[in-house]
Amino acid sequence: MIFVAIGGFFGAIARFWIGQRFNTSSFPFGTLFVNIIGAFLLGILIESGVEGDWMLFCGTGFLGAFTTFSTWMLEARKMEVGKAIFYVIITCGAGFFGAWLGL
């Protein structure tokens, strides 16, 4: 449990920092970035065969807190319909592609 908590602490800080720097009033590039990079890094982590405490720290903790589904949906909900559809499709497509590249 401590490995998840410590990893989550650092993942949340990293997501907050990126969001502060890259989310704009017109488009949430920071959230898009963390979700794509997080999918890619999780693919790498899985492919590398990391297990046990390191997987808890890196995968469940850091990447679980680094990526965000709830913020992504909230941001999409606040957008006009056409922009929201684009955002959802781009995030899903790029996330799957990022994970595939990592594997």
RASUL-V79441 format. One record per residue. N is the residue number from 1. RES is the residue in one small letter. SS is DSSP state (alpha for helix, beta for strand, coil for the rest). PHI is phi in whole degrees, 0 to 359 (* if undefined). OMEGA is omega as a letter, one per 40 degrees, with the letter a starting at -180 (NA if undefined). Layout:
BEGIN
N:RES:SS:PHI:OMEGA  N:RES:SS:PHI:OMEGA
END
This chain:
BEGIN
1:m:coil:*:a  2:i:alpha:294:i  3:f:alpha:293:i  4:v:alpha:295:a  5:a:alpha:296:a  6:i:alpha:293:i  7:g:alpha:299:i  8:g:alpha:297:i  9:f:alpha:302:a  10:f:alpha:289:i  11:g:alpha:296:i  12:a:alpha:294:i  13:i:alpha:296:i  14:a:alpha:298:i  15:r:alpha:295:i  16:f:alpha:300:a  17:w:alpha:299:i  18:i:alpha:294:i  19:g:alpha:300:i  20:q:alpha:296:a  21:r:alpha:269:a  22:f:alpha:243:i  23:n:beta:285:i  24:t:coil:247:i  25:s:coil:290:a  26:s:coil:266:a  27:f:coil:201:a  28:p:beta:275:a  29:f:alpha:299:a  30:g:alpha:298:i  31:t:alpha:293:i  32:l:alpha:302:a  33:f:alpha:298:a  34:v:alpha:295:i  35:n:alpha:290:i  36:i:alpha:289:i  37:i:alpha:297:i  38:g:alpha:298:i  39:a:alpha:296:i  40:f:alpha:298:a  41:l:alpha:295:i  42:l:alpha:293:i  43:g:alpha:300:i  44:i:alpha:298:a  45:l:alpha:298:i  46:i:alpha:296:a  47:e:alpha:296:a  48:s:alpha:287:i  49:g:coil:82:i  50:v:coil:299:a  51:e:coil:222:i  52:g:alpha:66:a  53:d:alpha:297:i  54:w:alpha:293:i  55:m:alpha:293:i  56:l:alpha:298:a  57:f:alpha:293:a  58:c:alpha:281:a  59:g:alpha:282:a  60:t:alpha:290:a  61:g:alpha:284:a  62:f:alpha:298:a  63:l:alpha:289:i  64:g:alpha:296:i  65:a:alpha:275:a  66:f:alpha:290:i  67:t:coil:275:a  68:t:coil:209:i  69:f:coil:269:a  70:s:alpha:295:i  71:t:alpha:294:i  72:w:alpha:303:a  73:m:alpha:292:i  74:l:alpha:297:i  75:e:alpha:296:i  76:a:alpha:297:a  77:r:alpha:296:a  78:k:alpha:278:a  79:m:coil:274:i  80:e:coil:293:a  81:v:alpha:305:a  82:g:alpha:299:i  83:k:alpha:293:i  84:a:alpha:295:i  85:i:alpha:299:i  86:f:alpha:301:a  87:y:alpha:299:a  88:v:alpha:294:a  89:i:alpha:295:i  90:i:alpha:297:a  91:t:alpha:296:i  92:c:alpha:295:a  93:g:alpha:299:a  94:a:alpha:290:i  95:g:alpha:295:i  96:f:alpha:298:i  97:f:alpha:295:i  98:g:alpha:299:i  99:a:alpha:297:i  100:w:alpha:298:i  101:l:alpha:298:i  102:g:alpha:292:i  103:l:coil:282:NA
END
